[in-house]
Each structure stands twice: as structure tokens, then as C-alpha cells.
Amino acid sequence: MAEPTDPSEPLPPDDASPPDAATEAERLRRFNTSEQDSAWRAIAYLLSGPLIYGGLGALADHWLGTSWLVGVGIVGGMALSLYLIWFRYGTH
């Protein structure tokens, strides 16, 4: 059975208390980390879109005997990358 507490002892802090400096620093660190992750992800989209679709265009050019699908793939991949970045990060 728990013993009654002394009324002169201070109460433990509850969840409504303001955050201390360590808690605030941890929150800012997590925010900065998530922002850096978002920036690197956007750069990866900008690089991978033209590379993948340019590569598919090069394969199609080789298979069909044309020479203009590489450019279409690169431009289309960049357009899709920019749209994905706008859709994912521009709506919040």
C-alpha cells in the first residue's frame, strides 16, 4: 500500500508545464533534421527524374533507331520531378 505523501513536498511537473531548454533544443534539432532530409530528398528527385527518363529515352532511341527521345525523356523527367516536388512539399 502506498504511503501518503507529505503536503510540503513539491508536486512533480505535469505535461502542461512550459518546456525547458533541453526539450526545446531537442525539438529544434528534430525539426532541422527533418528539413535537411526534405531538402536532400528534393535534390534526389531533381537528379533521378531526368536520369531515369533520359535513360529510358536512350533505350527507346536505340531500339527504334531514332535520336530525339533522349531529349524528350530528360525534359519529361525534369517536368515530372518538379511536379512531384511541388505536389509533395508545396502543399503544406
C-alpha positions in Angstrom: 0.0 0.0 0.0 1.3 3.4 -0.9 2.1 5.8 1.9 0.5 9.2 1.9 2.8 12.0 0.6 3.9 14.9 2.6 1.9 18.0 1.5 5.0 20.2 2.0 6.9 18.3 -0.8 6.7 20.0 -4.3 4.4 18.3 -6.8 6.1 16.7 -9.8 5.8 18.7 -13.0 2.8 17.9 -15.2 2.6 17.9 -19.0 1.2 21.4 -19.1 4.4 23.0 -17.8 6.5 25.0 -20.3 9.3 23.1 -22.0 12.8 23.5 -20.6 15.8 24.4 -22.7 16.9 20.8 -23.3 13.4 19.9 -24.5 13.3 22.9 -26.8 16.8 22.2 -28.2 15.8 18.6 -28.9 12.6 19.8 -30.7 14.6 22.2 -32.8 17.2 19.5 -33.6 14.4 17.1 -34.8 12.9 19.9 -36.9 16.2 20.8 -38.6 16.9 17.2 -39.3 13.5 16.7 -41.0 14.1 19.9 -43.0 17.5 18.6 -44.2 16.0 15.3 -45.1 13.4 17.1 -47.2 16.0 19.1 -49.0 18.1 16.1 -49.8 15.0 14.2 -51.0 14.1 17.1 -53.3 17.7 17.1 -54.8 17.4 13.3 -55.3 14.1 13.8 -57.2 15.7 16.5 -59.4 18.6 14.2 -60.3 16.8 10.9 -60.6 13.9 12.0 -62.8 15.9 13.2 -65.8 18.4 10.3 -65.4 15.7 7.6 -65.3 13.6 9.0 -68.1 16.6 10.1 -70.1 17.9 6.5 -69.8 14.5 5.2 -70.9 14.6 7.6 -73.8 18.1 6.4 -74.8 16.9 2.8 -74.7 13.9 3.7 -76.8 16.1 5.6 -79.3 18.4 2.6 -79.6 15.5 0.2 -80.1 13.6 2.4 -82.5 16.6 3.9 -84.3 15.7 7.5 -83.5 17.7 10.2 -81.8 15.2 12.6 -80.3 13.7 10.5 -77.5 16.6 11.1 -75.1 15.8 14.8 -75.1 12.1 14.1 -74.6 12.9 11.8 -71.7 15.2 14.3 -70.0 12.7 17.2 -70.3 9.8 14.9 -69.3 11.7 13.6 -66.3 12.6 17.1 -65.2 9.0 18.1 -65.5 7.8 15.1 -63.6 10.4 15.7 -60.9 9.4 19.3 -60.5 5.7 18.3 -60.3 6.5 15.7 -57.6 8.4 18.2 -55.5 5.7 20.8 -55.9 3.0 18.2 -55.0 4.8 16.8 -52.1 6.4 19.9 -50.5 4.4 22.8 -51.9 1.1 21.9 -50.4 1.9 22.4 -46.7 
